[in-house]
Amino acid sequence: MILVDNEKKMYDLAMLRYQAARYKSVGNGLMSQQLNAEIRRIMALKSQAPKN
């Protein structure tokens, strides 16, 4: 189902954001930057997806 897939993607994005914030808070900037790059990639794919 589309709704379930969309909810899963939103949950995954929230988890990535949480992990990035945690890495940043403990001083691991490299992992934080990598996760933020992944978040930006997913958001770009989401914005390019056709809307029904």
C-alpha positions in Angstrom: 0.0 0.0 0.0 1.2 3.5 -0.8 0.2 4.9 2.6 2.2 2.2 4.5 5.3 2.8 2.2 5.1 6.5 2.8 4.8 6.0 6.6 7.8 3.7 6.5 9.8 6.3 4.6 8.9 9.0 7.0 9.8 6.8 9.9 13.2 6.0 8.3 13.9 9.7 7.7 13.1 10.4 11.4 15.4 7.6 12.5 18.2 9.0 10.3 17.7 12.5 11.6 17.8 11.1 15.2 21.0 9.2 14.5 22.6 12.2 12.9 21.8 14.3 15.9 23.2 11.7 18.2 26.5 11.4 16.3 26.8 15.2 16.2 26.2 15.4 20.0 29.0 12.9 20.8 31.4 14.7 18.4 31.4 12.3 15.5 30.9 14.9 12.7 31.9 12.5 9.9 29.0 10.1 10.6 26.7 13.0 11.1 27.6 14.5 7.8 27.2 11.1 6.0 23.7 10.6 7.5 22.7 14.1 6.6 23.9 13.5 3.0 21.7 10.3 3.0 18.7 12.3 4.3 19.2 14.9 1.5 19.4 12.1 -1.1 16.2 10.6 0.1 14.4 13.9 0.2 15.5 14.7 -3.3 14.2 11.3 -4.5 10.9 12.0 -2.7 10.5 15.4 -4.3 11.1 13.9 -7.8 8.5 11.1 -7.3 5.3 11.6 -9.3 2.3 12.7 -7.3 -1.0 10.8 -7.8 
